[in-house]
């Protein structure tokens, strides 16, 4: 089993990998028999990072 996570949408992988044909080939192989989960909403990681910035920048 393979688990792959990304915060990039599938349509943009060609731009990030630098080759649209290669990205299409890779995604075709990975997604042939996959269960794709998409989550929407606010990121917990960004929420926690924002909280840390507020704590470290608090002058009191």
C-alpha positions in Angstrom: 0.0 0.0 0.0 1.1 3.5 -0.7 -0.2 6.7 0.8 0.6 10.0 -0.9 -0.5 13.3 0.4 -0.3 16.7 -1.2 -1.7 20.2 -0.7 -1.5 20.8 -4.5 -4.5 20.1 -6.8 -4.0 17.4 -9.3 -4.4 19.8 -12.3 -1.3 21.7 -11.2 1.1 18.8 -10.8 2.5 19.3 -14.3 3.6 22.8 -13.4 5.2 21.7 -10.1 7.0 18.7 -11.6 8.1 20.8 -14.6 6.7 18.4 -17.2 3.0 18.0 -17.9 3.4 14.7 -19.8 5.4 13.1 -16.9 2.9 14.4 -14.3 0.0 12.9 -16.3 1.8 9.5 -16.6 2.7 9.4 -12.9 -0.8 10.4 -11.8 -2.4 7.9 -14.2 -0.3 5.1 -12.7 -1.0 6.2 -9.1 -4.7 6.9 -9.5 -5.6 3.8 -11.6 -7.0 1.9 -8.6 -6.9 4.3 -5.8 -9.2 5.7 -3.2 -8.9 9.4 -3.3 -9.8 11.5 -0.3 -10.2 15.2 -0.5 -10.5 17.4 2.5 -11.8 20.9 2.5 -11.6 23.4 5.3 -9.0 25.3 7.3 -5.6 23.7 7.9 -4.8 22.7 11.5 -1.1 23.2 10.7 -1.6 26.8 9.6 -3.9 27.5 12.6 -1.2 26.2 15.0 1.5 28.1 13.2 -0.5 31.3 13.5 -1.0 30.7 17.2 2.7 30.2 17.7 3.5 33.5 15.8 1.0 35.3 18.0 2.7 33.9 21.2 6.2 34.7 20.0 5.4 38.2 18.8 3.5 39.2 21.9 5.5 41.9 23.6 4.1 41.3 27.1 
